[in-house]
């Protein structure tokens, strides 16, 4: 069982594009993030997990925009809800959910932690806030820094492989 929200699939992996989410029991979910956040939420008891590729902290202009399939995960303030809803529809128990988050980098040369344009930092902050609101504990994270990351979440063993500029780690 695997379901994707307009994410591209091949036979071995589900590619989660920016602003999208996907849920799977067996196929790995993969994406590339810079200032965006790959938010992976899973239920280890019911063996189902999902990934949202979150682009921005909030949609202040048009909240109804997130009802479209291709933007279900564009904004942190609605992506977490949409991912949790998808997980529950696929057999997850909301009381068993845990999260791992990756991304939130400062990708612009002159960007600082205090910069109002620190999208990565603001994304991470909003994702943490939304997960706390849903009482979903963050088990692991790889947040901040300067570069992009390749992220692969394997729901069959609940691990995330993160490859960055010059490093690789398992969360």
QUICOR-V159386 format. One record per run of one state. SS is the DSSP state (H for helix, E for strand, C for the rest). FROM is the first residue (numbers start at 1). TO is the last residue. If there is no record, write none. Layout:
ss=<SS:SS>
from=<FROM:FROM>
to=<TO:TO>
//
This chain:
ss=<C:E:C:E:C:E:C:E:C:E:C:E:C:E:C:E:C:H:C:H:C:E:H:C:H:E:C:H:C:E:C:E:C:E:C:E:C>
from=<1:2:5:8:10:13:16:21:25:28:34:37:44:48:55:56:57:63:68:69:72:75:76:90:94:97:104:119:134:137:144:149:155:159:165:167:171>
to=<1:4:7:9:12:15:20:24:27:33:36:43:47:54:55:56:62:67:68:71:74:75:89:93:96:103:118:133:136:143:148:154:158:164:166:170:171>
//
